[in-house]
């Protein structure tokens, strides 16, 4: 299953390094988010959503959205 972050990143024409640099994180952090090993922090979600031009909730795993909504 391809992560929402990866889909949006590729749609924007960004590679992992470019996304990482725009957020001030490492390329490894972006890779881990995309692989589901870790998740962006609550502080990072709005910044990530802005760069990817989506709503922060669009980046959350479906199971978390269902629980909170």
N, C-alpha and C positions, 0 to 999 in steps of 0.2 A: 504494500500500500504506500503510495507516494504522499508525503506530508503536504499539508496546506501551505506551509511556508515555502517548500520547494516549488510547488506549482506557481504560487504568486511571484516568487523570485525569478523563475525562468520566464514567466509571462512578461515581467518587467525588463527582461534582457540582462539581468545581473548574474554574475557568478558569485560563488560563496565568499570569495575574498572581497569583492566590491561591496556586498551587503554588510559584511563584517566591518569594513573600514567606515562605512556610513553610520554604523551604530557604535563604533568604538569598542568592538569586541574582537575576539580572534576568529579566524576561519574555522578553527576546530569547534568553537561554540556553535556556530551556525550549522556545521555538519552534525553535531550531536542533537540539535533541535530537529533537524530534518530526519534523522534516523530514529527519533523518539527516545533517545538515551537520556536526554534532559529537556527541560522546557525553559523558555525565556521567563525571566522574573516578572512579577507583576509591574515593576517599574519599567521594564523593557518593552512590555506589550504595546503601550501607546506609541512609543518611538518606532518600533518595528512596523506597526500598522500604518503609521504615517509614511514611512519609506515605501512600503508595499501598496499604499493607497487602498486600504481596506479598513474595516472596523476591527477593533481589538478582539471582539468576540469571534470574528472570522478565523482567528489564528488558534483558538482554543480547541483542544480535542473534543469531539462530539459528546463523549460521555460526561465531560465537565459541564458543557453547555446544558445538557439534559438535566443534570442534578441541580444546577443553579436556576434554571428557568422553569 
